[in-house]
Amino acid sequence: MICYTLNGQTASDVNEPVDYVNPLMGTDSDYSLSSGNVYPSIAMPWGMNFWTPQTGENGNGWTYMYTARKIRGFKQTHQPSPWMNDYGQFSIMPVTGKLHFTEEERQSWFSHKAEKATPYYYRVYLADHDVTTEITPTERAARFRFTFPENDSYIVVDAFDKGSYVKIIPEEQKIIGYTTRNSGGVPENFKNYFVIVFDKAFEMNKTFRDSVLTDNLISESDHAGAVIGFRTTKGEQVNARVASSFISFEQAERNLEETGTLDFDRLKEKGRDMWNRELKRITVEGGTTDQYRTFYSCLYRSLLFPRKFYEYDKDGNVVHYSPYNGEVRPGYMFTDTGFWDTFRALFPFLNLMYPDLNEKMQEGLLNAYNESGWLPEWASPGLRNIMIGNNSASIVSEAYLKNKENYQYDIETLYEALAHGANNEGPVTAVGRAGVKYYNTLGYVPADVDIRQNVSRTLEYAYDDFAIYQLAKALKRPKKEIELYRERSLNYRKVYDPETGFMRGKLQNGEFVKEFDPIQWGRDFTEGNSMHYTWSVFHDIQGLIDLMGGKDAFIRQLDTVFTTPSTITPRKGGGIIHEMREMQVAGMGQYAHGNQPIQHMIYLYNYAGQPWKTQYWVRETMNRMYWPTPDGYCGDEDNGQTSAWYVFSALGFYPVTPATDQYVLGAPLFKKATLKLENGNEIIINAPDNSADNRYIRHMRLNNKTYDKNYLSHKELMKGSVIDLEMGAEPDTKRGTEEKDFPFSLSNEM
């Protein structure tokens, strides 16, 4: 066993990475301040169903809070974030002694000292009922194991309100039911059908209809549920197998077969092996225990969304219930991701490490377009009206540009979908492009046309147009069409104010809005201010440098983000939102890593010849903003995006412009990292002198040749690469300073 000493801590090599994952990282959050806004997801990678202990009341988006004292049930959940809330949820809860079935009465005290959470297994002791509950999942099913005392014991199945159904079948030791509970984005016929099979005969059967308990075996009402009971001896274990389907009861039974003939412990071991297999795709060495825990906890979060929203029929064919038209259709479907967040790092991570899976996701997007007429921008499970942008353009374009040689799918129809979304307003504001008629004529969305967040929309539409331009070139579209999107991708220039050096709202008449403060949140910007959004020119940083007056001015403006006090300035009449507080308490000036718009900004020093500042601030952010603890994130984790930022950054590079072939260099966190690619090749990153002090790249070799560029090529990495880095405590202010070493910018192409 090889050990390293770093920062006063000694950590051995990671052999079982799943043991370093903390699903409770980020759970110490609430409405006013997010440290992740996540729940412990007990699930398989990209599983259709997750399971979680439920501390919040039914319907509360904060389903599990680390500071809570009581558990109300164990919920099957499909919730991507508390802001989106849940759909298709139901819960299971053991009770002893006097029968309590309502969520308030049945809840039990618990302690984190008697709780174990891993990705593949959860256990907790419910003090009020003297019951230990254990869960281990598959993609669409799970096993429960309850260890009861000597007592009258019960299991409550809560199908939630808003329309639900349960049926107890005593002779089969089974409960079936469905829940229709959702938070939007579903057709009228939406149901999640579930089946639960126990290994102990029922001695008591009851159902409830809203708050009334009855002896009926069937309940269909606004809020239905079931209770089964039996006498248990001390230490007696009762097992339950549970599965669900968005298609039918019959399909739920079929999904139950995922548990096979495996008992609880063998299924648990199978889940452990599956997680280890995925986590071992990236091995890191030479870090502290906390760094390993943080890295693998972030990697775990990067392997959950978008979730598989498809099932296998009796013939083994892939089918899905369409969250767009309510029909059962052939083919793949994925959901529960917001492209506004995840186009930045999560999808680039999938394109690097999981191109096979991402190809299936592209097929899922094709199905979504065919079933709804639009590409989703925030799907949960269908179209949701939240956030801005048309960032499906980046998702589709990047996948094809990086992997087109290896996969065959209908990219022409997907291109048609991108063009449709780029030139039309959608059925809801967040789909297609709000303000498109202004954008396509004026080159920007004006501030005086009652379309909020106009500067943010303009900047994101410009990058999305660049992504379409890149795809149009690859598909050899007509020259006029290619040129149209290239010209539109330069629209960021229209909202740059040379007087202030920031992006600024502009009126229809071409004048900038009069009242302007670069640190004022809201109005023209989405969950941020101009100091955050000015850098959202992902595809043409050289063009932004030119607007600012050159590299020196650009560097000064970047530095200003960190040197400006972390003062919160809400828009007039606006309140404080949690993202503001997260920036304020972070102590990094106006750098708001807790939200997505500025997360790439640290890497932009590479475009102006000062890569060592990127290396400094990347390490600072990893050290200060990420911990493997319940308060471990510095804002919303957001479906893998903020975690994928850490994974990339710990490896030493980041996809500033996803719809290109390049990753921009930072500096690695570990002494060694090995990436096992799906094509059988490996990327090996060696930095033996890496330490808390040695954060700067002094010299770099790529495949045994000196390498001075500030970026890496995706295409070359996929061939297999060895990167050797000499790290030091002082920066090399000569390396990566020549323009030939700078990453891609559209202005340099013209």
Buried (B, 14 or more C-beta within 10 A) or exposed (E): EEEBEBBEEEBEBBEEBBBBBBBBBBBBBBEEBBBBBBBBBBBBBBBBBBBBBBBBEBBBBBBBBBEBEBBBBBBBBBBBBBBBBBBBBBBBBBBBEEBBBBBEEBBBEBEEEEBEBBBBBBBBBBBBBBBBBBBBBBBBBBBBBBBBBEBBBBBBBBBBBBBBBBBBBBEEBBBBBBBBBBBBBBBEEBBBBBBBBBEBEBEBBBBBBEEEBEEBBBBBBEBBBBBBBBEBEEEBBBBBBBBBBBBBBEBBBBBBBBBEEBEBEBBBBBBBEBBBEBBBBBBBBBBBBBBBBBBBBBBBBBBBBBBBBBBBBEEEEBBBBBBBBBEBBEBBBBBBBBBBBBBBBBBBBBBBBBBEBBBBBBBBBBBBBBBBBBBBBBBBBBBBBBBBBBBBBBBBBBBBBBBBEEBEBBBEEBBEBBBBBBBBBBEBBBBBBBBBEBBBEBBBBBBEEEBBBBBBBBBBBBBBBBBBBBBBBBBEBEEEBBEBBBEBBBBBBBBBBEEBBBBBBBBEEEEBBEEBEBBBBBBBBBBBBBBBBBBBBBBBBBBBBBBBEEBEBBBEBBBBBBEBEBEBBBBEEEEEBBBBBBBBEBEBBBBBBBBBBBBBBBBBBBBBBBBBBBBBBBBBBBBEBBBBBBBBBBBBBBBBBBBBBBBBBBBBBBBBBBBBBBBBBBBBBBBBBBBBBBEEEEBBBBBBBBBEEBBBBBBBBBEEEEBBBBBBBBEEBBEBBEBBBBBBEEBBEEBBBEEEBBBBBBBEEE
